[in-house]
Amino acid sequence: MDRWFLKPDYVDMEQLKKLRDKYRTIFFFNGNAGGGILRPEVLPYVDMFFNKSLFKDKSLYQKVLYGDELFTEHYHIDHGINDPDPRKREVITDLSLADKLKVGWNIGIGDFPKLKLRQRSAVFFARTVNAKCVRPFHKNVTVPDRFPENKGLFDIHARWGGPKRPTLLFHRNIMLDKIRDNPRFLTGKVPQNQYNKEIKNCKITLSPFGWGEVCFRDFEAVLNGSLLLKPEMGHLETWPDIFVPYETYVPFDWDGKDLVQKGEYYLGNEAERNRIVHNAFDVFISQARTIDDRLESILGLIKN
């Protein structure tokens, strides 16, 4: 089962009970962007629950987090940011249920660079006609076998929009406030094609959190030989994992206190920057090539 089974505001518990009675094994693949588990009431009715990312500290799933994620909780508590009509989610009352939580794979297993027209067309036909209409838009993804050529024409790529929810948007606005009027950062919105061309030739890519911590921009940076500069990710478990501090990315404080300092340091230290971007590329490629084995190992769990 996947996340489309979940309704916007409730879980069909009667249907879940019927499925539990009918099937010996049920695996749930959740598409939530962050580490939060938005519908923990599903857990008693499934054998395993796969998320793109998980909190390393499983006790966090017993707490109500404002805005569903650890970083939105931080901005609510420490900065007083509130969302309109916030939802109060269920929590895991029995921590033993957290043993069912597993990491599947994140959006790093995907097609880069993103092409909006193809993506939006596929979504449109899938929703208005049927899923079979998506096939002509599908492209087999090949993992590159050589490090990309990055000419370093630009310093730091920092172009993004933002989710309108205040606890999410505040995070991105903090970053923009820190780099405002700094000529070393490319900011503002541009067409997708220009965005793709720029990120291929940026020395550093600044990638804030979005709906969740892991973003397309993280992998766009790594696949283009651009240093990933990102808020600290130590609370999260995910795969592919390109978030090893100072080995595959450079972390900075969630409030951006050391953002500009870190950016300027690595702009001025080409050897260290190159070491990290090569590490990141090698780590990502080695993991991405094992997706078939990872899927087989997940399916193999059904037998047990």
Secondary structure, 3 states (H helix, E strand, C coil): CEHHHCCCCCCCHHHHHHHHHHCCCCEEECCCCCCCCCCHHHHHHCCEEEECEEECCHHHHHCCCCCCCHHHHHHHHHHCCCCCCCCCCCCCCCHHHHHHEEECCCCCCCCCCCCHHHHHHHHHHHHHCCHHHHHHHCCCCCCCCCCCCCCCCEEEECCCCCCCCHHHHHHHHHHHHHHCCCCCEECCCCCHHHHHHHHCCEEEEECCCCCCCCCHHHHHHHHCCCEEEEECCCCEEECCCCCCECCCEEEECCCCCCHHHHHHHHHCCHHHHHHHHHHHHHHHHHHHCCHHHHHHHHHHHHHC
